[in-house]
Structure formats: structure tokens, C-alpha cells
């Protein structure tokens, strides 16, 4: 991930806004990247402007140390640093065309852990549907074991000492323009544009 230190900028998407059609619509990608992510970046920069010592920390370090900071900035920092990381991570894990299934070491680990890719897909879908309100479902590496977890709002697996491999954003702004309140339809379409090559890179980086 680029631009991991203050000041943060809104990096371009690694594909065109319409590249994920018909699975994720162009208008949603514009809104999600240009408005929602930009707001988190603006808020994070504004927050860090008055804390020169925090400007030396990476985005991941800001997230991991948020609960050790003065109480008046803990939650704003967690919300906005998490919002920047989570959105960037999510966007980087999308591609069209996409491989239907993972390959290589990640595929082997998924099968070892969940029994089959289809069983993993069912478990991940169940987790994504279970998020109440806003948040994310994640595939994470936890002490060399794959697990599926959920986080609320803009919390991240780093706060749980877990390494993120894959995520789906289930905030309503990620899907409401196309799917309205039908989150399950969004999840089904999301699986058609998962960048398994990037997920495999995330897994290999976490496993080393």
C-alpha cells in the first residue's frame, strides 16, 4: 500500500470507475472513492495536523496504537485511520475480470481450514450478512490460522493482532445505489470481482 504516512492523499483506483460493471456500478465507485474515502483522508489529515509526533507513525501504526493515545483523539483516530486503511484495502481487492476461485497457497489453506472453497464462500457470506449496521467481514490470518471475523464501523483486524487477507465492505453506501437493501445480492456480485491474486499476495506477506 502506498502513501502510508502523513499527509495522506486519495490515491487513484487501480482501475477505471466503470471497470467492475455490471457487478459494482460506476456511480457507486465514484461516490465510494471520491466522497467517502476522501472524507476519511481529509479528517485524518486535519486530526494529525496538530500532533507532529503522530505524523511519524504509519497508517497501520496509528491504528494499532490508537487505544494508547489521549482519550479525546482515540475514537476519531480509530474511525478515520481505519476508514482510510479499510477502503484502500477493499478497493485493491477488486478486479474485473476476476479468477473464479483462489489458487496456490491461499487456496490450499482455505481448503485445509474450511473443507472447500464453497464452504468458505458460504461461511464468509453468512458473516457478511451478520454485520448489524455498518462494518466489514474479513478473512484474516491469526497465528498462522485462517479465520473469518467481522468488525463494526471502521475497526480493523490490526486492533485484534490479526493480519487481513480479504475484506468486503458492507456499509450501505457500498451497495445501496444498485442493490438497495438487498445486501445478499451485493455479496454475490462482490464474489465475482474478488482480486484473488491480491488476496494471495496478502496471505503470502502475512505468512512469512
DRENDO-1510 file (C-alpha; in Angstrom, 1 decimal, always signed):
<recs>
REC; n; res; u; v; w
REC; 1; UNK; +0.0; +0.0; +0.0 .
REC; 2; UNK; +1.4; +3.4; -1.0 .
REC; 3; UNK; +1.2; +6.7; +0.9 .
REC; 4; UNK; +1.2; +5.2; +4.4 .
REC; 5; UNK; +2.4; +8.3; +6.2 .
REC; 6; UNK; +1.1; +11.8; +6.7 .
REC; 7; UNK; +0.0; +13.8; +4.8 .
REC; 8; UNK; -2.4; +11.3; +3.2 .
REC; 9; UNK; -3.8; +11.7; -0.3 .
REC; 10; UNK; -6.6; +9.9; -2.2 .
REC; 11; UNK; -4.7; +7.6; -4.5 .
REC; 12; UNK; -6.4; +6.8; -7.8 .
REC; 13; UNK; -8.2; +3.5; -8.1 .
REC; 14; UNK; -6.1; +0.8; -9.7 .
REC; 15; UNK; -8.8; +0.5; -12.4 .
REC; 16; UNK; -11.4; +2.7; -14.1 .
REC; 17; UNK; -14.6; +3.6; -12.2 .
REC; 18; UNK; -16.7; +1.5; -14.6 .
REC; 19; UNK; -14.3; -1.5; -14.6 .
REC; 20; UNK; -16.4; -3.5; -12.2 .
REC; 21; UNK; -19.6; -3.2; -14.1 .
REC; 22; UNK; -22.1; -4.9; -14.1 .
REC; 23; UNK; -21.3; -6.2; -10.6 .
REC; 24; UNK; -20.5; -3.0; -8.9 .
REC; 25; UNK; -21.8; +0.1; -10.6 .
REC; 26; UNK; -19.9; +3.1; -11.8 .
REC; 27; UNK; -21.8; +5.7; -9.7 .
REC; 28; UNK; -21.2; +3.8; -6.5 .
REC; 29; UNK; -17.4; +3.6; -7.2 .
REC; 30; UNK; -17.3; +7.4; -7.8 .
REC; 31; UNK; -19.2; +8.1; -4.6 .
REC; 32; UNK; -17.3; +5.5; -2.5 .
REC; 33; UNK; -13.8; +6.5; -3.6 .
REC; 34; UNK; -14.2; +10.2; -4.3 .
REC; 35; UNK; -16.5; +11.2; -1.5 .
REC; 36; UNK; -16.4; +8.6; +1.4 .
REC; 37; UNK; -12.7; +7.8; +1.2 .
REC; 38; UNK; -11.8; +11.4; +0.6 .
REC; 39; UNK; -13.7; +12.4; +3.7 .
REC; 40; UNK; -11.7; +10.0; +5.9 .
REC; 41; UNK; -8.5; +11.2; +4.4 .
REC; 42; UNK; -9.4; +14.9; +5.0 .
REC; 43; UNK; -10.5; +14.2; +8.6 .
REC; 44; UNK; -7.3; +12.2; +9.3 .
REC; 45; UNK; -5.0; +14.9; +7.9 .
REC; 46; UNK; -6.9; +17.5; +9.9 .
REC; 47; UNK; -6.6; +15.5; +13.1 .
REC; 48; UNK; -2.8; +14.8; +12.7 .
REC; 49; UNK; -2.0; +18.4; +11.8 .
REC; 50; UNK; -2.0; +19.2; +15.5 .
REC; 51; UNK; +0.0; +16.1; +16.6 .
REC; 52; UNK; +3.5; +16.2; +15.0 .
REC; 53; UNK; +4.6; +13.2; +17.0 .
REC; 54; UNK; +1.8; +11.1; +15.4 .
REC; 55; UNK; +2.7; +12.2; +11.9 .
REC; 56; UNK; +5.8; +10.0; +12.2 .
REC; 57; UNK; +3.7; +6.9; +12.5 .
REC; 58; UNK; +2.5; +4.8; +9.6 .
REC; 59; UNK; -1.2; +4.2; +8.9 .
REC; 60; UNK; -1.0; +0.7; +10.4 .
REC; 61; UNK; +0.9; +2.0; +13.5 .
REC; 62; UNK; -1.7; +4.7; +14.0 .
REC; 63; UNK; -4.4; +2.1; +14.1 .
REC; 64; UNK; -2.5; -0.2; +16.4 .
REC; 65; UNK; -1.6; +2.5; +18.9 .
REC; 66; UNK; -4.9; +4.4; +18.9 .
REC; 67; UNK; -6.0; +3.0; +22.3 .
REC; 68; UNK; -2.8; +4.2; +24.0 .
REC; 69; UNK; -3.4; +7.9; +23.0 .
REC; 70; UNK; -5.2; +10.7; +24.8 .
REC; 71; UNK; -8.9; +9.7; +25.1 .
REC; 72; UNK; -10.1; +12.8; +23.2 .
REC; 73; UNK; -8.4; +11.6; +20.0 .
REC; 74; UNK; -8.7; +7.8; +20.3 .
REC; 75; UNK; -12.0; +7.3; +18.6 .
REC; 76; UNK; -11.6; +10.0; +15.9 .
REC; 77; UNK; -8.2; +8.5; +15.1 .
REC; 78; UNK; -9.6; +4.9; +15.0 .
REC; 79; UNK; -12.5; +6.0; +12.9 .
REC; 80; UNK; -10.5; +7.9; +10.3 .
REC; 81; UNK; -7.3; +6.0; +10.1 .
REC; 82; UNK; -9.4; +2.8; +9.9 .
REC; 83; UNK; -11.5; +4.4; +7.3 .
REC; 84; UNK; -8.5; +5.1; +5.1 .
REC; 85; UNK; -6.9; +1.7; +5.5 .
REC; 86; UNK; -10.2; -0.3; +5.1 .
REC; 87; UNK; -11.3; +1.5; +2.0 .
REC; 88; UNK; -7.9; +1.2; +0.3 .
REC; 89; UNK; -7.6; -2.4; +1.2 .
REC; 90; UNK; -11.1; -3.1; -0.1 .
REC; 91; UNK; -10.6; -1.3; -3.4 .
REC; 92; UNK; -7.3; -3.1; -4.0 .
REC; 93; UNK; -9.1; -6.4; -3.6 .
REC; 94; UNK; -11.4; -5.9; -6.6 .
REC; 95; UNK; -10.8; -6.8; -10.2 .
REC; 96; UNK; -12.8; -7.5; -13.4 .
REC; 97; UNK; -12.3; -10.0; -14.9 .
REC; 98; UNK; -11.6; -12.0; -11.8 .
REC; 99; UNK; -10.5; -15.5; -11.2 .
REC; 100; UNK; -13.4; -17.6; -10.0 .
REC; 101; UNK; -11.5; -19.1; -7.2 .
REC; 102; UNK; -8.2; -18.6; -5.4 .
REC; 103; UNK; -5.1; -20.5; -6.4 .
REC; 104; UNK; -1.8; -21.6; -4.9 .
REC; 105; UNK; -1.0; -21.5; -1.2 .
REC; 106; UNK; -4.1; -19.4; -0.3 .
REC; 107; UNK; -6.4; -21.9; -2.0 .
REC; 108; UNK; -4.7; -24.8; -0.2 .
REC; 109; UNK; -5.1; -23.0; +3.1 .
REC; 110; UNK; -8.7; -22.2; +2.5 .
REC; 111; UNK; -9.5; -25.8; +1.7 .
REC; 112; UNK; -7.5; -27.1; +4.7 .
REC; 113; UNK; -9.4; -24.7; +7.0 .
REC; 114; UNK; -12.9; -24.7; +5.7 .
REC; 115; UNK; -13.1; -28.0; +3.8 .
REC; 116; UNK; -13.7; -26.5; +0.3 .
REC; 117; UNK; -13.9; -23.1; -1.4 .
REC; 118; UNK; -17.7; -23.4; -1.5 .
REC; 119; UNK; -17.9; -24.0; +2.3 .
REC; 120; UNK; -15.6; -21.0; +2.8 .
REC; 121; UNK; -17.8; -18.9; +0.5 .
REC; 122; UNK; -20.9; -19.9; +2.5 .
REC; 123; UNK; -19.3; -19.0; +5.8 .
REC; 124; UNK; -18.0; -15.7; +4.5 .
REC; 125; UNK; -21.4; -14.8; +3.1 .
REC; 126; UNK; -23.0; -15.7; +6.5 .
REC; 127; UNK; -20.5; -13.4; +8.3 .
REC; 128; UNK; -21.0; -10.5; +5.9 .
REC; 129; UNK; -24.8; -10.8; +6.3 .
REC; 130; UNK; -24.5; -10.9; +10.1 .
REC; 131; UNK; -22.9; -7.4; +10.4 .
REC; 132; UNK; -25.5; -5.3; +12.1 .
REC; 133; UNK; -25.5; -1.8; +10.6 .
REC; 134; UNK; -22.1; -0.8; +9.2 .
REC; 135; UNK; -18.9; -2.7; +9.1 .
REC; 136; UNK; -16.8; -5.3; +7.3 .
REC; 137; UNK; -16.3; -9.1; +7.0 .
REC; 138; UNK; -12.7; -10.3; +6.8 .
REC; 139; UNK; -10.6; -13.3; +6.1 .
REC; 140; UNK; -7.7; -13.0; +8.4 .
REC; 141; UNK; -4.5; -14.8; +9.4 .
REC; 142; UNK; -4.4; -15.3; +13.2 .
REC; 143; UNK; -1.4; -17.2; +14.5 .
REC; 144; UNK; -1.0; -18.9; +11.1 .
REC; 145; UNK; -4.7; -19.9; +11.1 .
REC; 146; UNK; -7.3; -18.6; +8.7 .
REC; 147; UNK; -10.4; -17.2; +10.3 .
REC; 148; UNK; -13.4; -15.2; +9.3 .
REC; 149; UNK; -14.3; -12.3; +11.5 .
REC; 150; UNK; -16.4; -9.2; +11.4 .
REC; 151; UNK; -15.7; -5.6; +12.6 .
REC; 152; UNK; -18.0; -2.7; +13.3 .
REC; 153; UNK; -17.7; +0.7; +11.7 .
REC; 154; UNK; -14.1; +1.3; +10.6 .
REC; 155; UNK; -12.4; -1.0; +13.1 .
REC; 156; UNK; -9.7; -3.3; +11.6 .
REC; 157; UNK; -8.2; -6.7; +12.3 .
REC; 158; UNK; -4.9; -5.0; +13.4 .
REC; 159; UNK; -6.6; -4.0; +16.6 .
REC; 160; UNK; -7.1; -7.7; +17.3 .
REC; 161; UNK; -3.5; -8.6; +16.3 .
REC; 162; UNK; -4.7; -10.3; +13.2 .
REC; 163; UNK; -3.5; -9.8; +9.6 .
REC; 164; UNK; -6.1; -9.0; +7.0 .
REC; 165; UNK; -6.2; -11.1; +3.8 .
REC; 166; UNK; -9.6; -10.3; +2.3 .
REC; 167; UNK; -12.4; -7.9; +3.1 .
REC; 168; UNK; -15.9; -6.9; +2.0 .
REC; 169; UNK; -17.3; -3.5; +2.9 .
REC; 170; UNK; -20.9; -3.9; +4.0 .
REC; 171; UNK; -21.7; -0.3; +4.8 .
REC; 172; UNK; -24.8; +0.6; +2.9 .
REC; 173; UNK; -23.0; +3.2; +0.7 .
REC; 174; UNK; -21.0; +0.3; -0.8 .
REC; 175; UNK; -24.1; -1.2; -2.4 .
REC; 176; UNK; -27.3; +0.7; -1.8 .
REC; 177; UNK; -27.5; +2.6; -5.2 .
REC; 178; UNK; -27.5; -0.7; -7.1 .
REC; 179; UNK; -29.0; -3.3; -4.6 .
REC; 180; UNK; -31.0; -1.1; -2.2 .
REC; 181; UNK; -31.3; -3.1; +1.0 .
REC; 182; UNK; -30.5; -6.4; -0.6 .
REC; 183; UNK; -27.1; -7.0; +0.9 .
REC; 184; UNK; -27.0; -10.7; -0.1 .
REC; 185; UNK; -27.2; -9.7; -3.8 .
REC; 186; UNK; -24.3; -7.3; -3.4 .
REC; 187; UNK; -22.2; -10.1; -1.7 .
REC; 188; UNK; -23.0; -12.5; -4.6 .
REC; 189; UNK; -21.8; -9.9; -7.1 .
REC; 190; UNK; -18.8; -9.0; -5.0 .
REC; 191; UNK; -17.6; -12.6; -5.2 .
REC; 192; UNK; -17.5; -12.2; -9.0 .
REC; 193; UNK; -14.9; -9.3; -8.8 .
REC; 194; UNK; -12.6; -10.5; -6.0 .
REC; 195; UNK; -9.0; -10.0; -6.8 .
REC; 196; UNK; -7.7; -13.4; -5.7 .
REC; 197; UNK; -4.2; -12.5; -7.0 .
REC; 198; UNK; -4.0; -9.6; -4.5 .
REC; 199; UNK; -5.6; -11.8; -1.7 .
REC; 200; UNK; -2.9; -14.4; -2.3 .
REC; 201; UNK; -0.2; -11.7; -2.1 .
REC; 202; UNK; -1.7; -10.5; +1.2 .
REC; 203; UNK; -1.7; -14.1; +2.5 .
REC; 204; UNK; +1.9; -14.7; +1.5 .
REC; 205; UNK; +3.0; -11.5; +3.1 .
REC; 206; UNK; +1.2; -12.4; +6.3 .
REC; 207; UNK; +2.5; -15.9; +6.4 .
REC; 208; UNK; +6.2; -15.0; +6.1 .
</recs>
